[in-house]
């Protein structure tokens, strides 16, 4: 989670500055962060290109390894290297978001309990060592999963993202109100 508020954030159609706010209280988890990274990967061109690249290079590496084993002059060491490299590329692709999220485990644990207040002006996140305001213009798109709302920036790599776990809501009605605020102020992916 990052990004500071950009001036000139737009007001929503239905949820203005005076509209009812939704409050989420939660602790960030590796699972939440991995889910958000999967959402980002599925919805950004750079991440999709990286996945295709891993798949293509992995496949070519596997083909090269098999070709070296089947050839007249067998080079077992190079063939094994290509085969292992190909398998690793195929495995790392799907596991990438989970591995990235695990790298942030310490930071997520230090964050402690997070309180997110979402209203017509944006999102305010308060945690152990931070108090951040994110205007709608900073992350103008969002995606929804069964467990999360994920706000994303529009830059090519969608580096900035805000993770809003649904489990932090006080009631199911809060999830519906949050979805309405996001729909009024952001573009759903």
SVG drawing of the C-alpha trace seen along z (x, -y; Angstrom):
<svg xmlns="http://www.w3.org/2000/svg" viewBox="-27 -20 56 60">
<polyline fill="none" stroke="black" stroke-width="0.4" points="0.0,0.0 1.3,-3.3 0.6,-6.6 -0.1,-10.0 -3.1,-12.1 -2.9,-13.9 -4.5,-17.3 -7.7,-17.7 -9.2,-14.2 -12.6,-14.1 -15.8,-14.0 -18.1,-11.0 -21.5,-11.0 -23.3,-9.5 -21.0,-9.5 -19.9,-13.1 -17.8,-14.4 -20.8,-14.5 -22.0,-10.9 -21.7,-8.1 -18.3,-6.7 -17.4,-3.0 -14.9,-1.9 -12.8,1.3 -10.6,2.5 -8.2,5.4 -4.7,6.7 -2.9,7.1 -1.9,10.6 0.4,12.3 -2.8,13.9 -4.4,10.5 -1.2,9.1 -0.8,12.2 -4.5,11.8 -3.9,8.2 -0.8,9.0 -2.7,11.6 -5.4,9.0 -2.8,6.5 -1.0,9.2 -4.3,10.1 -5.2,6.5 -1.9,4.9 -0.2,5.3 3.3,5.5 2.4,8.4 0.6,10.3 3.6,9.8 5.9,11.1 3.8,14.2 3.8,14.8 7.6,14.3 8.1,16.8 5.9,19.3 7.6,18.9 11.1,19.0 10.2,21.9 8.8,23.9 11.8,23.1 14.1,24.1 12.3,27.4 12.4,28.1 16.1,27.2 16.8,29.6 14.9,32.5 16.6,31.7 20.0,31.9 19.1,35.3 17.8,36.6 20.7,35.4 23.7,37.4 26.1,35.6 24.5,35.7 25.4,32.9 23.7,34.1 24.8,31.2 23.4,28.5 20.3,30.5 19.6,30.8 20.3,27.1 17.8,26.2 15.2,28.7 15.5,27.4 15.4,23.8 12.2,24.5 10.5,26.1 11.4,23.3 10.1,20.7 6.8,22.6 6.5,22.9 7.6,19.3 4.9,17.8 1.9,18.9 3.7,18.8 5.1,15.3 2.5,13.3 2.7,15.6 6.5,15.4 6.4,11.6 3.9,11.3 6.0,13.5 8.9,11.1 6.7,8.4 5.7,10.5 7.8,8.6 6.5,5.2 2.9,6.5 3.3,7.7 4.8,4.3 1.8,2.5 -0.4,4.0 -4.1,3.1 -5.2,0.9 -8.2,-1.3 -9.5,-2.4 -12.2,-5.0 -13.6,-5.3 -15.9,-8.1 -16.7,-10.4 -13.3,-12.2 -11.1,-9.1 -9.5,-6.6 -7.8,-7.4 -5.5,-4.6 -4.3,-4.7 -2.0,-2.0 0.8,-1.8 3.3,-4.0 1.4,-5.8 -1.6,-7.9 -2.2,-8.1 -4.8,-9.9 -5.4,-8.5 -7.5,-10.6 -9.5,-9.0 -7.2,-10.5 -4.2,-8.7 -5.7,-5.2 -8.6,-5.7 -9.4,-2.0 -10.4,0.9 -11.1,4.6 -13.1,6.9 -12.4,10.5 -14.4,12.6 -12.1,11.4 -10.8,8.0 -11.3,4.7 -8.0,3.6 -7.5,0.0 -4.9,-0.4 -3.1,-3.3 -3.3,-3.7 0.5,-3.7 1.7,-1.0 2.8,1.3 0.1,0.3 2.8,0.1 0.5,-1.7 -2.3,0.3 -4.5,0.2 -5.8,3.4 -9.2,3.3 -10.0,6.7 -13.8,7.3 -13.3,9.1 -12.6,5.7 -16.2,4.6 -18.5,4.5 -21.5,5.9 -22.4,7.2 -24.2,3.9 -20.9,2.1 -19.4,4.1 -22.3,3.1 -21.9,-0.6 -18.2,-0.3 -18.8,1.1 -21.2,-1.7 -18.7,-4.4 -16.0,-2.7 -18.4,-2.5 -19.3,-6.1 -15.7,-7.3 -13.5,-4.7 -13.6,-2.7 -14.2,1.0 -11.8,3.3"/>
</svg>
